[in-house]
Amino acid sequence: MPRIYQPHALQAGLQLELTPEGARHVQVLRLQPGDGITLFGDPVCGGEWDATVLRMGRSSVEVEVGAHHAVEREPARAVHLAVGMPANERMDWLVEKATELGVASLQPLMTERSVLRLKGERADKKQAHWQAVAIAACEQCGGNRVPLIHPVRSLDDWLRQPAPEGLLRGVLSLAPGSRPLLQVAATDPAAPLLLVHGPEGGLSPQEEQALLVQGFAPVTLGPRVLRAETAAIAALAAIALST
C-alpha cells in the first residue's frame, strides 16, 4: 500500500487534504477514490494510519483517516551524522541511504576541503531538497520518523554551539591509534551516537584536532580508505547490525 508523509495530528474519521507533495505522489500513482493508502508523520501519535482516497482534484487529494497502528521501525540506537558534504549527486545519495538505515538527523558541514560550498538562498534550497529526499526515502523504506536535515553550517561555526548532553561522540579517522567504531560504541550501548566525517579528501589535521579537543573520539572502520558517502553508510550499517 502506498505510504504518504502527512506531518499533522490525525484521528480516525478525519477528512483532510494531503500536502501538495503527498497529493502529487497519489496522482503520479494514478490512485482513484476508494483506494487505500498509509499515512505517517503524525507528530503526536507517531506510527501509521490507514486512509482512503475520497476525492481526486486537479492539484489536490482528499482522504479519510482510518485506524491507527502503533508501529515503529526505527533502530534501537539513535545515530546523528555530521558530514562534510560530498559534491554533486553524492550528497543526495548519502541522505537517501542514511535515511533508509535509520539516521536520526544529519548536519551538512562545510570544511576546509569541501568541494561543495553553499550559502544564503542556495544553502536553504539545498536543505529543503535534502529534506524532501529524506521524506521520499521514508515513504519507500517504511520508516515513520523522518530524520531532520539541519541547515548547512561551517565546521567551525558548528563546533561553537554547546555540545548536547548524553551523546557518545566520534570522528571517523585514519590516524594511528584510532579505535574501531563498534568498540567505542560499546562503551555505552544505550547512548545516542554523534558521528562526524569529512568530505572528499577528509578533514584537515587542524579540523580533526579541534574535534578531539571537543571530546570526539577518533574511530575507524578499518584500514581501507572509503569515499566520504561510503564511510557514512558503512558506519550506520555497522551500528544498526550491532544492536
PyMOL commands that set and color helices and strands:
alter all, ss='L'
color gray80, all
select helices_A, chain A and resi 20-28+90-100+120-141+155-159+181-185+205-213+228-242
alter helices_A, ss='H'
color red, helices_A
select strands_A, chain A and resi 3-5+15-17+36-40+48-56+61-69+79-84+105-110+148-149+153-154+168-172+179-180+193-197+217-220
alter strands_A, ss='S'
color yellow, strands_A
deselect
rebuild
show_as cartoon
